[in-house]
Amino acid sequence: MSGAVVLNQNTDFRRLYKRGASYTNPALATYVLKNRAGICRVGITSSKKIGNAVQRNTSRRKVRAAFAAVYKEYAEDLQGYDFVFVCRTRTRLRKSTTLEKIMIEQLIEAGVIKEKNND
């Protein structure tokens, strides 16, 4: 996540859970909220429901890789937003490319990015 700032304060996560818009999929939940900083900030969480520490870390790594690919393509659109991605039980069964497609669908639904036409 080269250009994005990492969210790691509990207050930031709670603010997004409370005020942010949520978009869900069996493999990934996304919380989005506009920020005043004008930068892209990202947090990734996974609960013990997913499995042991290895499985949780693997899930977070896959989501991080998917977001890096999305950020590379849509960097200018993502500025000025906070994101929290919540890993779900099916996250560890998916590849990062599949998670990338899910993430793009959710961000289009949120109105953060615009769908690109392949003409």
N, C-alpha and C positions, 0 to 999 in steps of 0.2 A: 504494500500500500504506500508506494513511494511519495505521493503528494498529499495523502490524507493524514490527519492527526488522529491519534488513537484516544478513544474515550476510555478512561480507567477509574473515574470517580463514581462511587455509588450514587451520589446525588444526580449526576448526569443521566445515569441509567433510569433512575426512578422518575426523573422529569420526562423522559421520553415515553416510559410506560404509561404515565398519567396523562400527558398532554398530546403525545404524538399519535399520528394515524397509523393503524396497524393493517398489515396485509399478510394473509396466511396461506400456506400450502402444506401438505403433509410432510414435506422435507425441510421447510424453512419458514420462519415468521420474520417479518420486517416491520420495524417501527421507524417512522420518518417524521422529522420536525424541522422547520426552517429555523436557522440561527441568525444572530445579528453579526457574528464574527466575519462572515463572508468566506469562510473556509469549510472544507469538507471534514467532518469528524465522524469516526466509525468505532463502534464497539461490537464485540462478538461474545455471546454467552452460550453456555451449554450446561444443562442440569445433570444430576446424577441419574435421571431416568434413562439417559442415553446409554450408559454403561460405565465401565471402569475408566480410570484416568487416561489410559491409552486410547480408548474409543472416543472419549470427549475431546482430547487433544487432536486426534485425527479429524474429527468433525470440524473443529475450529480451523484447522489448517486448510481443509477443503473450501470452507466458506471464505477464508482469507485469500486463497488463490483465485476463487471465482470473482471476488470483489476487485482484485488487482486487475483482472482482465476487463471487467466492466469499467473500472476507473480509467484504464488506458484508452478506451474508446470514447467515453463520455465525460471526461474530466471537467470540461467547462460547464456542463449541465449540472454536475453534482456539487459545485461550489455553493456555499451558503446553506447547507443542509447537515443535520445530524442524523446518523443512521445507527440502529441497533439491530443486529441480525441474531436471532435466537435459533440455535440448532435444535432440531427435533429428532425423534427416534429414527426416522428414515434418512436423515442427513448422512449418516455414516455408510449407508448402502448406495449412495449416489456418487457419481464422478463430479469433479469440479466443473466440467463443461456443462453438465446437466444443471448444476446449481447456478451456473452463470445465466442460463436461459430462464430459469425460474426467477432469478434476481431481476433480470431485465424486464420480465413481464410485470413483476410487482412494482418496479420503479416507473414503468409506463402507466400503470394503473394509478399510481400516486401522483402522476403529473410532473414528476421530477425530470424525466427524460422524454424526448420525442422519438417516436418510432422512425427508424431509418428506412428509406425506400431503396430497394436494390434494383435500380433501373440500368 
